[in-house]
Every structure is written in C-alpha cells, then in structure tokens.
Amino acid sequence: MKILITGGTGFIGKELQKQLRSSGYEVVILSRSGGDFHWDPSKGEMDFRALEGVDAIIHLAGAGIAEKRWTESRKEELIQSRVQSSQTLYQALKQHPHQVHTLISASGIGYYGADTGERLCEESTEPGQDFISTCTQAWEGSLKGMEDLGIRVVKFRIGLVMGNGGGIFPVLQKPIRWFVGANIGTGKQWQSWIHLKDLIGMFQWALQEKTMQGVYNAVAPEPLRQSELNQQLARAMHRPLFLPAVPAFALRLVLGEMAVLVTGGNLVSSDRIQKEAGFSFRFVRFSEALKDLIP
C-alpha cells in the first residue's frame, strides 16, 4: 500500500513514516518544505503528482496549537491552516484521477472543550463552546466532502501524546528534572494521554481495518488526575515533587487564553477504539508508558 502523509515532518509524522516504512508501506510526504512533494494550502496550491499510486492519505497538517500566544490573528491562522489544507486535498481528489480509498485525519480531544470537568467524553458527546473546540470542529467539518468522493474517512481525536523527542512529554519532564516541578491549578483536572507507539499503532490499524469509519478517541484506557500524573513522573525520574501548585490565574497572566491547555482537562473514553474497532493497547497504564519512556 502506498501512503501519502500531509504535514509528515513533525513529531508524530516523523515517527509515523518511520514505522510505516519498516512495516513495508511505501510512504511519500506532502509538505510546505522538506517533503517529497510541495503544497501551499493557504494558496490552494498542490503538486498533484503526490497522488500518483496512492491508496491512503494520513492527514496531519495544521499549525501547532501551542506554539504561539492566541491573538485573534493567531486563532484565525490555527483554524485556516486546518480548513485550507483539507479543502486543498478535497479539490485535488475531486479534480484529478486517483485510487485513494482511505483518509485518516488527526483531530484532538479539545473538540469536547478545554476543560470538561468530571464529564466522561465519548465520541457522541456534544462539542464545547470555547476556542479550542471551535477550532477542532472546523478541522473535522472540513473533511465532510471526502465521503462524497467515496473515500472512507477516519478521524482520531488525540489526547496528550507521550513520546521522547517532541510533544508534551519533554515539557512535563523538564521542571521535574530541575527540581521545580509542581501541579497546575487544583491538580484534579483529568489528563487523557496516549503513548506515541500506541498512536502510531492506531493509524496502522485504521489502514487495515476497512470497517473503521468516523470518529475515534485516541487516548489510553487509564486517564489520570494531573497531580497523580506528576507524582508518577517524579517517581520514575527519582525526583521530589514538593513545590506548591502554580495558580491558574498566574498562568493566565503569562499565557493568556492559551493557559486553558494546561489548566483544563478532559476525562475521555477509549471504549469505541477497543470494543468496536478491536484495537489493543500496548500501554494501558501511565506507569507502563513511563517504563518504556524512562528505562
């Protein structure tokens, strides 16, 4: 099978293409820079040769949600980078001959809102009302036309990705390593996470399981309170965790509206990917993930 990955030069994309190639897939990358083929979704431009012989597309493209402060212009950029990339793909698939039968897209558990408290979020749970939810809804909604082209669409709402070399895990480790680790806000907010290896496994599973369609939460079966997550991480790193919690208002002063990414939390169910799609996790508990990430 030949796979086209959009935005495949980031943290998840690099590991995904590595694992796909080692599993025998042919992989090509569509990127603004550094890929096999070039595109510029902001202008609706794409090298259509990228579709030649491709059976499935893994769609990861989109500006980093936590890379810059959320000004009004940045918010618009975050939404448009996702919507325009999907629209550019759709137009290419609509206008040019191809054999693509599957599209697997990244999304996020922010769909449910930045902070959903004690509510258990399943795929059918209503979306939130804040910016992160608005952005994610636009992201998922931009793919609706794909099914009209006869393409099977799978959307993964991804939780906090734990892996070395990028993402949230090195960020969580850093203050603990330097003996300044602390809980954020109450520490009671739920953290729904997934090991990078399981996330890559989900993408591969969706390529093969033709019955999979629609939305799946990409989170491990054992979410944790933030305080427990920090405690387990500190134990694994042989570091104390004794400083007082960082007040939420202090983070809002520094980060603005974007502070909800760390002061909020989500309790998210993994039942559908397990029970309906038959996916088996390698890392069910955070303690198991830590043994792999911090040997």
C-alpha positions as CSV (number, residue, x, y, z in Angstrom):
1,M,0.0,0.0,0.0
2,K,1.2,3.5,-0.8
3,I,0.6,6.2,1.8
4,L,0.6,9.9,1.4
5,I,1.2,11.9,4.7
6,T,0.4,15.6,4.8
7,G,2.4,17.5,7.4
8,G,4.6,14.5,8.0
9,T,7.7,16.4,9.1
10,G,6.6,17.0,12.7
11,F,7.0,14.9,15.9
12,I,4.2,12.4,15.1
13,G,4.7,12.5,11.4
14,K,8.4,11.5,11.6
15,E,7.8,8.5,13.8
16,L,4.7,7.5,11.7
17,Q,6.6,7.4,8.4
18,K,9.5,5.5,10.0
19,Q,7.2,2.8,11.4
20,L,5.1,2.6,8.2
21,R,8.2,2.1,6.1
22,S,9.5,-0.6,8.5
23,S,6.2,-2.3,8.1
24,G,6.5,-2.4,4.3
25,Y,4.5,0.6,3.3
26,E,5.6,3.0,0.6
27,V,5.4,6.5,2.1
28,V,5.5,9.9,0.4
29,I,5.4,13.3,2.2
30,L,3.4,16.3,1.2
31,S,4.8,19.4,3.0
32,R,5.5,23.1,2.6
33,S,9.2,22.3,3.0
34,G,11.3,19.2,3.4
35,G,8.8,16.7,1.8
36,D,8.7,14.6,-1.4
37,F,6.1,17.0,-2.8
38,H,5.3,20.6,-2.2
39,W,2.0,22.3,-1.4
40,D,0.8,25.6,0.0
41,P,-2.8,25.2,1.3
42,S,-3.0,29.0,2.1
43,K,-2.9,29.5,-1.7
44,G,-4.7,26.3,-2.6
45,E,-1.6,25.0,-4.4
46,M,-0.5,21.4,-4.5
47,D,1.7,19.2,-6.6
48,F,-0.8,16.8,-8.0
49,R,1.8,14.2,-8.7
50,A,1.7,13.5,-5.0
51,L,-1.5,11.4,-5.6
52,E,0.0,9.1,-8.1
53,G,-0.4,5.5,-7.0
54,V,-1.6,6.5,-3.5
55,D,-4.0,4.2,-1.7
56,A,-4.5,6.1,1.5
57,I,-3.8,9.6,3.0
58,I,-2.9,10.3,6.6
59,H,-3.7,14.0,7.1
60,L,-1.7,15.6,9.9
61,A,-1.3,19.1,8.5
62,G,-2.1,22.1,10.7
63,A,-0.3,24.9,12.6
64,G,0.9,24.0,16.1
65,I,-1.8,24.8,18.7
66,A,0.6,25.8,21.5
67,E,3.4,27.3,19.5
68,K,2.3,31.0,19.9
69,R,0.1,33.1,22.1
70,W,-3.6,33.1,20.9
71,T,-4.1,36.5,19.5
72,E,-7.1,37.0,17.3
73,S,-4.9,36.7,14.1
74,R,-3.2,33.5,15.5
75,K,-6.6,32.0,16.2
76,E,-7.7,32.6,12.6
77,E,-4.4,31.1,11.4
78,L,-4.9,27.9,13.5
79,I,-8.4,27.4,12.1
80,Q,-7.5,28.3,8.5
81,S,-4.3,26.1,8.4
82,R,-6.6,23.1,9.1
83,V,-9.5,24.0,6.9
84,Q,-7.5,25.2,3.9
85,S,-5.3,22.0,4.0
86,S,-8.4,19.8,3.9
87,Q,-10.0,21.9,1.2
88,T,-6.8,21.8,-0.9
89,L,-6.8,18.0,-0.6
90,Y,-10.5,17.7,-1.4
91,Q,-10.2,19.8,-4.6
92,A,-7.2,17.7,-5.7
93,L,-9.0,14.4,-5.2
94,K,-12.1,15.8,-6.9
95,Q,-10.4,17.1,-9.9
96,H,-7.7,14.5,-10.6
97,P,-7.8,10.8,-11.2
98,H,-6.7,8.8,-8.2
99,Q,-7.1,5.5,-6.4
100,V,-7.3,6.8,-2.8
101,H,-9.8,4.8,-0.8
102,T,-9.0,5.9,2.8
103,L,-8.3,9.1,4.5
104,I,-7.2,9.1,8.2
105,S,-7.1,12.5,9.9
106,A,-5.7,13.8,13.1
107,S,-8.0,15.8,15.4
108,G,-8.0,16.4,19.1
109,I,-9.9,15.8,22.3
110,G,-10.1,19.6,22.5
111,Y,-13.3,19.0,20.5
112,Y,-15.1,18.5,23.8
113,G,-13.7,21.8,25.2
114,A,-10.6,22.7,27.1
115,D,-12.0,21.7,30.5
116,T,-14.8,19.2,30.7
117,G,-14.5,18.6,34.4
118,E,-15.9,15.2,35.6
119,R,-17.9,14.5,32.5
120,L,-16.9,11.4,30.6
121,C,-16.4,12.3,27.0
122,E,-17.4,9.7,24.3
123,E,-17.4,10.2,20.6
124,S,-21.1,11.2,20.7
125,T,-20.5,13.8,23.4
126,E,-21.5,17.3,22.4
127,P,-18.7,19.7,21.5
128,G,-17.5,22.5,23.8
129,Q,-18.1,26.2,23.3
130,D,-14.6,27.6,23.6
131,F,-11.9,28.4,21.0
132,I,-10.1,25.0,21.1
133,S,-13.4,23.3,20.5
134,T,-14.4,25.7,17.7
135,C,-11.0,25.1,16.0
136,T,-11.4,21.3,16.3
137,Q,-15.0,21.3,15.0
138,A,-13.9,23.3,11.9
139,W,-11.0,20.9,11.4
140,E,-13.3,17.9,11.4
141,G,-16.0,19.6,9.5
142,S,-13.6,20.5,6.7
143,L,-13.4,16.8,5.8
144,K,-17.1,16.2,5.2
145,G,-16.9,16.3,1.4
146,M,-14.4,13.4,1.3
147,E,-17.0,10.8,1.9
148,D,-19.0,12.1,-1.1
149,L,-16.0,11.1,-3.2
150,G,-16.3,7.5,-2.0
151,I,-13.4,7.8,0.4
152,R,-13.5,6.1,3.8
153,V,-12.7,8.7,6.5
154,V,-11.4,8.0,10.0
155,K,-10.8,10.9,12.5
156,F,-8.7,10.4,15.6
157,R,-9.3,12.8,18.5
158,I,-5.9,12.6,20.0
159,G,-5.1,13.1,23.7
160,L,-1.7,14.1,25.2
161,V,0.9,12.3,23.2
162,M,3.7,10.8,25.4
163,G,6.9,10.2,23.5
164,N,10.6,11.2,23.6
165,G,11.8,13.7,21.1
166,G,8.8,16.0,21.0
167,G,5.3,16.7,22.1
168,I,4.2,17.3,25.7
169,F,6.3,14.6,27.4
170,P,9.7,16.5,27.4
171,V,7.8,19.6,28.6
172,L,6.4,17.7,31.6
173,Q,9.8,16.3,32.4
174,K,11.8,19.5,32.3
175,P,10.6,21.2,35.5
176,I,10.7,17.9,37.5
177,R,14.2,17.2,36.3
178,W,15.3,20.6,37.6
179,F,13.6,20.2,40.9
180,V,10.9,22.8,40.2
181,G,8.0,20.5,39.3
182,A,4.6,21.5,40.6
183,N,0.9,20.8,40.0
184,I,-1.1,23.4,38.0
185,G,-4.2,24.8,39.5
186,T,-6.1,22.3,41.6
187,G,-4.2,19.3,40.2
188,K,-7.5,17.5,40.0
189,Q,-8.1,18.0,36.3
190,W,-8.2,14.8,34.2
191,Q,-5.4,14.1,31.7
192,S,-6.2,11.8,28.9
193,W,-3.0,10.6,27.3
194,I,-1.6,8.1,24.8
195,H,1.8,6.6,24.2
196,L,3.2,7.6,20.8
197,K,3.7,3.9,19.9
198,D,0.0,3.2,20.5
199,L,-1.0,6.2,18.5
200,I,1.2,5.0,15.6
201,G,-0.4,1.6,16.0
202,M,-3.9,3.1,15.7
203,F,-3.0,4.8,12.4
204,Q,-1.7,1.4,11.1
205,W,-4.8,-0.4,12.5
206,A,-7.1,2.1,10.7
207,L,-5.3,1.5,7.4
208,Q,-6.0,-2.2,7.6
209,E,-9.4,-2.4,9.3
210,K,-11.8,-1.4,6.5
211,T,-14.8,-1.4,8.8
212,M,-13.4,1.6,10.8
213,Q,-15.2,4.8,9.9
214,G,-15.9,8.1,11.6
215,V,-14.5,9.4,14.9
216,Y,-12.4,7.5,17.5
217,N,-10.9,8.9,20.7
218,A,-7.1,8.2,20.6
219,V,-6.5,8.0,24.3
220,A,-5.2,5.3,26.7
221,P,-7.8,3.4,28.8
222,E,-6.4,4.9,32.0
223,P,-6.7,8.7,32.3
224,L,-5.1,10.3,35.4
225,R,-5.6,13.4,37.5
226,Q,-2.8,15.8,36.8
227,S,-1.4,15.5,40.4
228,E,-1.2,11.7,40.0
229,L,0.5,12.0,36.6
230,N,3.1,14.4,38.0
231,Q,3.7,12.1,41.0
232,Q,4.2,9.1,38.9
233,L,6.5,11.0,36.6
234,A,8.6,12.4,39.5
235,R,8.9,8.8,41.0
236,A,10.1,7.5,37.6
237,M,12.7,10.3,37.4
238,H,13.8,9.9,41.1
239,R,12.9,13.5,41.8
240,P,10.9,15.1,44.6
241,L,7.6,16.9,44.0
242,F,7.2,19.3,46.8
243,L,6.6,22.8,45.5
244,P,3.2,24.5,45.9
245,A,0.8,24.4,43.0
246,V,1.1,27.1,40.3
247,P,-2.2,29.1,40.5
248,A,-4.3,29.1,37.4
249,F,-4.6,32.9,37.4
250,A,-0.8,33.2,37.2
251,L,-0.6,31.1,34.1
252,R,-3.4,33.2,32.5
253,L,-1.3,36.3,33.1
254,V,1.6,34.7,31.3
255,L,-0.1,32.7,28.6
256,G,-3.4,34.5,28.1
257,E,-6.3,32.4,26.9
258,M,-3.9,29.6,25.8
259,A,-3.5,28.8,29.5
260,V,-6.6,26.5,29.3
261,L,-4.3,24.0,27.6
262,V,-2.7,23.3,30.9
263,T,-5.2,24.4,33.5
264,G,-8.1,22.5,31.9
265,G,-8.5,18.7,31.4
266,N,-10.7,16.0,29.9
267,L,-11.9,12.6,31.0
268,V,-12.1,10.8,27.7
269,S,-13.3,7.2,26.9
270,S,-11.3,4.8,24.8
271,D,-14.2,2.2,24.6
272,R,-15.0,2.7,20.9
273,I,-11.5,2.1,19.5
274,Q,-11.2,-1.0,21.8
275,K,-14.6,-2.6,21.6
276,E,-15.8,-1.7,18.2
277,A,-12.5,-1.5,16.2
278,G,-10.8,-4.2,18.2
279,F,-7.6,-2.2,18.9
280,S,-5.3,-3.5,21.7
281,F,-3.2,-1.0,23.6
282,R,0.4,-1.8,24.5
283,F,0.4,0.9,27.2
284,V,-2.8,0.9,29.2
285,R,-1.4,2.5,32.4
286,F,0.8,5.5,32.6
287,S,3.2,3.6,34.8
288,E,3.7,1.1,31.9
289,A,4.4,4.0,29.5
290,L,6.9,5.5,31.9
291,K,8.9,2.3,32.0
292,D,9.2,2.5,28.2
293,L,9.9,6.2,28.1
294,I,12.3,6.4,31.1
295,P,14.1,3.0,31.1
